[in-house]
Amino acid sequence: MNYSKRVGLVTVKQVKKSLGYDEVETVEIVPCASQNISTETKVAVFGKVVKHASKIHIQSIVNPNRIKIGEETFEIHGLSHPKNKTVFYIEASL
Protein backbone atom coordinates (compact mmCIF):
# COMPACT_ATOMS: atom_id res chain seq x y z
CA MET A 1 0.00 0.00 0.00
CA ASN A 2 1.24 3.47 -0.87
CA TYR A 3 1.02 5.87 2.10
CA SER A 4 1.59 9.00 0.00
CA LYS A 5 -1.38 11.15 1.04
CA ARG A 6 -1.76 13.18 4.24
CA VAL A 7 -4.78 13.59 6.50
CA GLY A 8 -5.37 15.44 9.73
CA LEU A 9 -6.76 13.53 12.69
CA VAL A 10 -8.95 15.92 14.70
CA THR A 11 -9.28 15.15 18.40
CA VAL A 12 -11.59 17.24 20.61
CA LYS A 13 -10.82 17.50 24.33
CA GLN A 14 -12.71 19.32 27.04
CA VAL A 15 -10.54 21.59 29.19
CA LYS A 16 -11.80 22.97 32.49
CA LYS A 17 -11.83 26.76 32.62
CA SER A 18 -12.81 29.10 35.45
CA LEU A 19 -16.35 29.51 34.06
CA GLY A 20 -16.96 25.93 32.90
CA TYR A 21 -15.51 23.76 30.16
CA ASP A 22 -14.02 24.71 26.83
CA GLU A 23 -13.46 22.42 23.83
CA VAL A 24 -9.95 22.35 22.37
CA GLU A 25 -9.29 20.79 18.95
CA THR A 26 -5.92 19.27 18.13
CA VAL A 27 -4.99 18.25 14.59
CA GLU A 28 -2.27 15.68 13.94
CA ILE A 29 -1.10 15.29 10.32
CA VAL A 30 -0.29 11.65 9.44
CA PRO A 31 0.46 9.72 6.23
CA CYS A 32 -2.35 7.57 4.87
CA ALA A 33 -3.44 5.41 1.97
CA SER A 34 -6.89 5.73 0.40
CA GLN A 35 -8.98 3.22 -1.51
CA ASN A 36 -12.41 3.09 -3.06
CA ILE A 37 -15.09 0.96 -1.41
CA SER A 38 -17.10 -1.81 -3.04
CA THR A 39 -20.87 -1.52 -3.29
CA GLU A 40 -21.41 -4.27 -0.71
CA THR A 41 -19.21 -2.47 1.82
CA LYS A 42 -20.99 0.85 1.15
CA VAL A 43 -24.34 -0.75 1.98
CA ALA A 44 -22.91 -2.40 5.11
CA VAL A 45 -21.21 0.77 6.45
CA PHE A 46 -23.51 3.59 5.29
CA GLY A 47 -26.81 1.70 5.01
CA LYS A 48 -27.22 2.79 1.39
CA VAL A 49 -25.18 3.16 -1.77
CA VAL A 50 -23.43 6.53 -1.61
CA LYS A 51 -21.83 8.06 -4.68
CA HIS A 52 -18.50 9.07 -3.14
CA ALA A 53 -17.05 6.98 -0.35
CA SER A 54 -13.47 6.15 0.54
CA LYS A 55 -11.56 4.11 3.01
CA ILE A 56 -8.47 5.60 4.66
CA HIS A 57 -5.68 3.42 6.08
CA ILE A 58 -3.44 4.72 8.91
CA GLN A 59 -0.40 2.75 10.11
CA SER A 60 -1.20 2.96 13.82
CA ILE A 61 -4.18 2.52 16.11
CA VAL A 62 -5.91 5.87 16.68
CA ASN A 63 -9.43 6.97 17.58
CA PRO A 64 -10.04 10.61 16.47
CA ASN A 65 -13.36 12.46 16.42
CA ARG A 66 -13.13 13.64 12.79
CA ILE A 67 -10.79 13.58 9.78
CA LYS A 68 -9.55 16.70 8.02
CA ILE A 69 -8.46 16.52 4.38
CA GLY A 70 -7.16 19.83 3.10
CA GLU A 71 -9.61 22.43 4.43
CA GLU A 72 -12.61 20.08 4.61
CA THR A 73 -13.62 18.13 7.71
CA PHE A 74 -15.34 14.73 7.38
CA GLU A 75 -17.25 12.62 9.87
CA ILE A 76 -16.14 9.03 10.41
CA HIS A 77 -18.90 6.56 9.47
CA GLY A 78 -17.00 3.37 10.26
CA LEU A 79 -13.81 2.34 12.03
CA SER A 80 -11.85 -0.91 12.28
CA HIS A 81 -8.43 -2.00 13.53
CA PRO A 82 -7.04 -4.82 11.35
CA LYS A 83 -3.42 -5.91 11.92
CA ASN A 84 -2.36 -3.02 14.20
CA LYS A 85 -3.67 -0.39 11.75
CA THR A 86 -6.74 1.82 11.61
CA VAL A 87 -9.21 1.94 8.73
CA PHE A 88 -11.71 4.83 8.49
CA TYR A 89 -14.77 4.87 6.24
CA ILE A 90 -15.72 8.39 5.14
CA GLU A 91 -18.16 9.84 2.65
CA ALA A 92 -15.74 11.60 0.30
CA SER A 93 -13.80 10.95 -2.87
CA LEU A 94 -10.01 11.26 -2.69
C-alpha positions as CSV (number, residue, x, y, z in Angstrom):
1,M,0.0,0.0,0.0
2,N,1.2,3.5,-0.9
3,Y,1.0,5.9,2.1
4,S,1.6,9.0,0.0
5,K,-1.4,11.2,1.0
6,R,-1.8,13.2,4.2
7,V,-4.8,13.6,6.5
8,G,-5.4,15.4,9.7
9,L,-6.8,13.5,12.7
10,V,-8.9,15.9,14.7
11,T,-9.3,15.2,18.4
12,V,-11.6,17.2,20.6
13,K,-10.8,17.5,24.3
14,Q,-12.7,19.3,27.0
15,V,-10.5,21.6,29.2
16,K,-11.8,23.0,32.5
17,K,-11.8,26.8,32.6
18,S,-12.8,29.1,35.4
19,L,-16.3,29.5,34.1
20,G,-17.0,25.9,32.9
21,Y,-15.5,23.8,30.2
22,D,-14.0,24.7,26.8
23,E,-13.5,22.4,23.8
24,V,-9.9,22.3,22.4
25,E,-9.3,20.8,19.0
26,T,-5.9,19.3,18.1
27,V,-5.0,18.3,14.6
28,E,-2.3,15.7,13.9
29,I,-1.1,15.3,10.3
30,V,-0.3,11.7,9.4
31,P,0.5,9.7,6.2
32,C,-2.3,7.6,4.9
33,A,-3.4,5.4,2.0
34,S,-6.9,5.7,0.4
35,Q,-9.0,3.2,-1.5
36,N,-12.4,3.1,-3.1
37,I,-15.1,1.0,-1.4
38,S,-17.1,-1.8,-3.0
39,T,-20.9,-1.5,-3.3
40,E,-21.4,-4.3,-0.7
41,T,-19.2,-2.5,1.8
42,K,-21.0,0.8,1.1
43,V,-24.3,-0.7,2.0
44,A,-22.9,-2.4,5.1
45,V,-21.2,0.8,6.4
46,F,-23.5,3.6,5.3
47,G,-26.8,1.7,5.0
48,K,-27.2,2.8,1.4
49,V,-25.2,3.2,-1.8
50,V,-23.4,6.5,-1.6
51,K,-21.8,8.1,-4.7
52,H,-18.5,9.1,-3.1
53,A,-17.0,7.0,-0.4
54,S,-13.5,6.1,0.5
55,K,-11.6,4.1,3.0
56,I,-8.5,5.6,4.7
57,H,-5.7,3.4,6.1
58,I,-3.4,4.7,8.9
59,Q,-0.4,2.7,10.1
60,S,-1.2,3.0,13.8
61,I,-4.2,2.5,16.1
62,V,-5.9,5.9,16.7
63,N,-9.4,7.0,17.6
64,P,-10.0,10.6,16.5
65,N,-13.4,12.5,16.4
66,R,-13.1,13.6,12.8
67,I,-10.8,13.6,9.8
68,K,-9.6,16.7,8.0
69,I,-8.5,16.5,4.4
70,G,-7.2,19.8,3.1
71,E,-9.6,22.4,4.4
72,E,-12.6,20.1,4.6
73,T,-13.6,18.1,7.7
74,F,-15.3,14.7,7.4
75,E,-17.3,12.6,9.9
76,I,-16.1,9.0,10.4
77,H,-18.9,6.6,9.5
78,G,-17.0,3.4,10.3
79,L,-13.8,2.3,12.0
80,S,-11.9,-0.9,12.3
81,H,-8.4,-2.0,13.5
82,P,-7.0,-4.8,11.4
83,K,-3.4,-5.9,11.9
84,N,-2.4,-3.0,14.2
85,K,-3.7,-0.4,11.7
86,T,-6.7,1.8,11.6
87,V,-9.2,1.9,8.7
88,F,-11.7,4.8,8.5
89,Y,-14.8,4.9,6.2
90,I,-15.7,8.4,5.1
91,E,-18.2,9.8,2.6
92,A,-15.7,11.6,0.3
93,S,-13.8,10.9,-2.9
94,L,-10.0,11.3,-2.7
